[in-house]
Amino acid sequence: MNKLLILTALLGAGSFCQDIRAEVKLPQIISDGMVVQRDRPLTLWGTADPGESVTVRVVKGKSATVTADSLGRWRAELPALKTGKTYTLTVADKTVSNVAVGDVLLCSGQSNMELPVSRVTDMFADEVMEYRNPAIRQFLVPKEFDFDGERSDLSPTSWKSVDDDVMGFSALAYFTAKALNSRTGLPVGIINASWGGTPVESWISETAMSHYPYYLNQKAVYSSEAYRTALKEQEWRNYQAWNSVIDAADPGLAGAAKYYSPALDDSDWQETDLFSTSWASDGMTPANGSHWFRKTVDIDASHAGKAATLRLGCIVDADSVWVNGRLVGFTTYQYPPRIYPIPEGLLKEGANTITVRLISQNGAPHFVPEKPYKIIFGDRPYAVYGRTYPDEISLEGLWRYRKGAPMPAGPAMMFYCYMPCVLYNAMIAPVISYPVCGTVWYQGESNVSRSNQYPALLETMIADWRKASGNAGMPFYIVELADFLHESDRGGRAAWQTMRERQAQVADETPGVSLIRNSDLGEWNDIHPLDKKTLGNRVAEKILSENNNRPF
């Protein structure tokens, strides 16, 4: 009998189909290394065949059997696990190991929540390097958006402990968790769902946004994937055209004498202080395009040939950097600190040339003052503020300057993650039912220009998340915006202060919502202030103080 006849016979008998079952699946967040909230029922969920029985068991403990509904969804609850212990769970044929019982926080917002530990090492490197604790764990939600609806699960991700990936932890969440653990001695789990630059409306469900037709219509404009793709393709062509022109028109790149060449005679270039902005405009409008800077640095025999780290503060907007004619690094936007490794053998005894090509796309180009500008030798790439070391060479002071290619402003970019509801759909809906002891929310910078709308939107989001979580009283901890902008920018500073007042208004008017003071920890020249430790300690202290009189 041929294979087709055998298969037909099996299908006719019904045995072939009846023995095939859909795999019981767990969501990404229910996985090895997870932390579950103490004093709460152990809640697990997933998918299977409609009507299939799924048995959930704690090894050497309780078990429960549930039946998948008509859509294949199932949900099970077991009694709370013993605080501070570690467990193994089985779900059907799957095993979930190293399950810790402690406190879990949902940490969300924009870049100041997203900011990783790696970005605050200039202030806390020694402490971070010396501290390891497998009881502090982070579940990093992938940065994705969805215009079509609420997702039931995330793209592949996993729980990681401080031992696994401390540099990838949210810095604020890390210091909050560390402070909580030091006080309670218990494991702390962080669900990190954050994305830089995103406004509050991106984090609210479409159902909750029904009273805001403007935002729903804004989302609807971009609801077609084909339309979004076409816009991105055109955007890419716009940038290709702009970049091809600036490169072709820049004498430092296209000319015979490359401006990054150490052999170039730059004696006729203009001298300028690194922090001067006399070159940055025509007196009224910003000087978009390319700008070249060169500095000669003397290296003594004891440091010649050694590997080092080049620190160039922060630069508005983009840069490429050469050392003795070799490209050592580049950055495409203004916020990241410039930390470029200089390989062994590149620096020589005597004169060495540092060349920076600064690209201004929009706004006022400049080197951000009060940041580290230096060459650092040894295995210490961080630059502790207010301190200098023998193995450092300052790069502040006079540089030589020449304009490259003057350009119109760079093409605009569309960020679909900024659209209403799309982050709730992709990043919050899949995890919102996971029991937590509270939510820490650090966001608002992107809503400063619309601060009059913020209280209603934030209150809507809080109610939305509480309802979806099944915890009507879930505590929220709103982090106050840090102080920002130079004292001469009175209008900008006033706008930020108004936003802080709006945040305080929500905390005052909404039960179970607290404001965490942060304005005093700001840096006028950085929208991402480094001191996330003091802030994390404040968040932890607020969480602990508000739970003195009830189980926590």
PEFENBEL-V205762 format. One record per backbone hydrogen bond with DSSP energy under -0.5 kcal/mol. NH is the residue of the N-H (numbers start at 1). CO is the residue of the C=O. Records with the same first field share a line. If there is no record, write none. Layout:
NH=CO, CO
This chain:
6=2
7=3
8=4
9=5
10=6
11=7
12=8
13=9
14=10, 11
15=10
16=10
18=14
19=15
20=17
21=19
25=47
27=45
30=27
31=29
33=97
34=31
36=100
38=102
39=81
40=37
42=78
43=41
44=42, 76
46=74
47=25
48=72
51=68
52=49
54=66
56=54, 64
57=90
58=62
59=57, 88
61=58
64=56
66=54
68=52
69=73
72=69
74=46
76=44
78=42
84=101
85=82
87=99
89=96
90=57
91=94
92=55
94=91
96=89
97=95
99=87
100=34, 98
101=85
102=36, 100
103=187
105=189
106=438
107=105, 191
108=106, 440
109=193
110=442
113=110
114=110
115=111
117=169
118=167
119=116
120=117
121=118
123=120
124=120
125=121
128=124
129=125
130=126
131=127, 128
132=130
136=133
137=135, 188
138=160
139=190
140=138, 158
141=139, 192
144=142
146=422
151=425
159=32
160=138
162=133, 136
164=161
165=161
166=162
168=165
169=166
171=115
174=170
175=171
176=172
177=173
178=174
179=175
180=176
181=177
182=178
183=179
184=180
185=181
187=101
188=135
189=103
190=137
191=105, 189
192=139, 190
193=107, 191
194=192
195=109
198=195
202=199
203=200
204=201
209=205
210=207
211=208
212=209
215=212
216=212
217=213
218=214
219=215
220=216
221=217
222=218, 219
223=220
225=223
228=224
229=225
230=226
231=227
232=228
233=229
234=230
235=231
236=232
237=233
238=234
239=235
240=236
241=237
242=238
243=239
244=240
245=241
246=242
247=243
248=244
249=245
250=246
251=249
253=250
254=250
255=251
258=256
259=252
261=258
264=261
266=264
269=266
270=401
272=399
274=397
276=273
280=277
282=285
287=280
288=286
289=360
290=405
291=358
292=402
293=356
294=400
295=354
297=352
299=350
303=300
304=300
305=347
306=303
308=342
309=376
310=340
311=309, 374
312=310, 338
313=372
316=366
317=315
318=359
319=331
320=357
321=329
322=355
323=326
324=353
326=323
328=321
329=321
331=319
338=313
339=337
340=310
342=308
343=341
345=305
346=343
350=299
352=297
354=295, 352
355=322
356=293
357=320
358=291, 356
359=318
360=289, 358
361=359
365=363
366=316
368=314, 366
374=311
375=393
376=309
377=391
378=307
381=379
387=384
392=389
393=375
395=373
399=272
400=294
401=270
402=292
404=290
406=404
407=288
410=361
416=414
418=415
419=416
421=201
422=419
423=202
424=202
425=421
426=422
427=423
428=423, 424
429=424
431=428
432=428
434=431
437=104
438=104
439=475
440=106
441=439, 477
442=108, 440
443=441
447=444
448=445
450=447
451=448
453=450
454=450, 451
455=451
457=453
458=454
459=455
460=456
461=457
462=458
463=459
464=460
465=461
466=462
467=463
468=464
469=465
470=466, 467
471=466
472=470
474=471
476=512
477=439
478=476, 514
479=441, 477
480=478, 516
483=519
485=524
489=486
490=488
493=489
494=490
495=491
496=492
497=493
498=494
499=495
500=496
501=497
502=498
503=499
504=500
505=501
506=502
507=503
508=504
509=505
510=506
511=509
513=510
514=476
516=478
517=515
521=518
522=519
523=483, 526
526=523
532=530
535=531
536=532
537=533
538=534
539=535
540=536
541=537
542=538
543=539
544=540
545=541
546=542
547=544
548=545
550=547
